[in-house]
């Protein structure tokens, strides 16, 4: 055989050998075929003598014996037995498998393997609550293929029920005291929370085992709720029984006393005495045991209505968490009349005949009613009872004084007299102006402004004219009546025309109306007279005469009356 010197391999040998083997099998086939009646080969059909052309014939080797394959285990779906509740133990039942099968286990929580949970049993923990549990069983046996089977899921794992107890409150149900709660016997290692209640309403911030009663609790009933929690258990709560109504404390009361002068106008004040610190106070004053309206302060100013009465005051004290208490003072002596504060009167103005002087009163107690009386050398002047006084001729050389008397309900009357002043006489000009004014007034009715004007026209100064008019001080309403009558003597006017005429003579509107209304005029008769005067001068139609009377100021009825009297 030829070998490759460099590789020491004989790759061609393999191919040739295979060819020869194939040829040999073919030859054998042909030979066998000939033996069973196939025509024999010719000489040229025999193989060559050249061994290199011979095909190798090898005896067939024996076929290898196949290895035995593992058998599949018979399996079953595992079952979980037990209560799906925290704290309970679950057991895995693998079911019917091939006899002799060995098992291993793996428990799962929501399809996630639970570390260390590889036994046939599994005790449920807090972490399992709310989840579903499964178990996978793996079977193994020599000569068999291992198989795993998983159980159905359990229902969601339920929490356990806490053992509870009714809480008990200890302590005194009184403002300022502290209450405590004992939760009682619950499941071991339960954690507690607390909430205190006032008449069923949660008290803000009251969440500990103790609660100090506050003023807001007075008269209320207190309870406490205990809330228990533990991993794997349903949270539970229990409330205590109600306490009695929370009692208030008693205020320490003082003894009120009234200080001050029991006299109208004076202020009385209450001294409360010593009460519990922090007490708030209210007051009510009484007059002979009867409530004085709006007298609710710590002081009270005596009024006229208190005269002759006895005054007392009730002090009411209150403080959160304490029972309200009140205490009354003793009564005062009977309230005396007050003393008015009075001013010193004086006379202002020139004390001279014809001049008007005024009483200046000074300062008196608020609300004082003042009256006046003027005196001439110590003798009361009849009718001189106002704050102003016009000096008369009779006062010349006499000392004028004024007494001011003050009165006020509940106070003693007080009278004060001014210093006297000697009255002086008039000047010659004033005297003559007075005489002239009187002459004018004697013969005619004058308004104030027209009388002053007439005196000035006579040569008197404005001051002398005004002095004379002021000195005489006529009744201007009466003067208006006199002037109205004088007007009517020469012209039968209507009321409105007469008022206008009086106004043109210087009378005020009020004086003019007074004069017209008190003149005694008959306005219908005047309308008749005026109508006759008109038609005596010239002829008038009925309408023309009627319109003229209306323009003059006669009323409709007065004008119609006038028409009838002249034949219309």
SULLIN-V128875 format. One record per run of one state. SS is the DSSP state (2 for helix, 1 for strand, 0 for the rest). FROM is the first residue (numbers start at 0). LEN is the number of residues. If there is no record, write none. Layout:
BEGIN
[[SS | FROM | LEN] [SS | FROM | LEN]]
END
This chain:
BEGIN
[[0 | 0 | 10] [2 | 10 | 25] [0 | 35 | 7] [2 | 42 | 3] [0 | 45 | 5] [2 | 50 | 3] [0 | 53 | 17] [1 | 70 | 2] [0 | 72 | 6] [1 | 78 | 3] [0 | 81 | 3] [1 | 84 | 1] [0 | 85 | 3] [1 | 88 | 5] [0 | 93 | 8] [1 | 101 | 8] [0 | 109 | 2] [1 | 111 | 2] [0 | 113 | 7] [1 | 120 | 3] [0 | 123 | 2] [2 | 125 | 3] [1 | 128 | 1] [0 | 129 | 3] [1 | 132 | 8] [0 | 140 | 3] [1 | 143 | 2] [0 | 145 | 1] [1 | 146 | 4] [0 | 150 | 6] [1 | 156 | 2] [0 | 158 | 1] [1 | 159 | 2] [0 | 161 | 6] [1 | 167 | 3] [0 | 170 | 3] [1 | 173 | 1] [0 | 174 | 3] [1 | 177 | 5] [0 | 182 | 8] [1 | 190 | 8] [0 | 198 | 2] [1 | 200 | 2] [0 | 202 | 7] [1 | 209 | 3] [0 | 212 | 2] [2 | 214 | 3] [1 | 217 | 1] [0 | 218 | 3] [1 | 221 | 8] [0 | 229 | 3] [1 | 232 | 2] [0 | 234 | 1] [1 | 235 | 4] [0 | 239 | 6] [1 | 245 | 2] [0 | 247 | 1] [1 | 248 | 2] [0 | 250 | 6] [1 | 256 | 3] [0 | 259 | 3] [1 | 262 | 1] [0 | 263 | 3] [1 | 266 | 5] [0 | 271 | 8] [1 | 279 | 8] [0 | 287 | 2] [1 | 289 | 2] [0 | 291 | 7] [1 | 298 | 3] [0 | 301 | 2] [2 | 303 | 3] [1 | 306 | 1] [0 | 307 | 3] [1 | 310 | 8] [0 | 318 | 3] [1 | 321 | 2] [0 | 323 | 1] [1 | 324 | 4] [0 | 328 | 6] [1 | 334 | 2] [0 | 336 | 1] [1 | 337 | 2] [0 | 339 | 6] [1 | 345 | 3] [0 | 348 | 3] [1 | 351 | 1] [0 | 352 | 3] [1 | 355 | 5] [0 | 360 | 8] [1 | 368 | 8] [0 | 376 | 2] [1 | 378 | 2] [0 | 380 | 7] [1 | 387 | 3] [0 | 390 | 2] [2 | 392 | 3] [1 | 395 | 1] [0 | 396 | 2] [1 | 398 | 9] [0 | 407 | 3] [1 | 410 | 2] [0 | 412 | 1] [1 | 413 | 4] [0 | 417 | 3] [1 | 420 | 4] [0 | 424 | 3] [2 | 427 | 16] [0 | 443 | 4] [2 | 447 | 10] [0 | 457 | 4] [2 | 461 | 11] [0 | 472 | 3] [2 | 475 | 15] [0 | 490 | 4] [2 | 494 | 10] [0 | 504 | 4] [2 | 508 | 9] [0 | 517 | 5] [2 | 522 | 15] [0 | 537 | 4] [2 | 541 | 11] [0 | 552 | 3] [2 | 555 | 10] [0 | 565 | 3]]
END
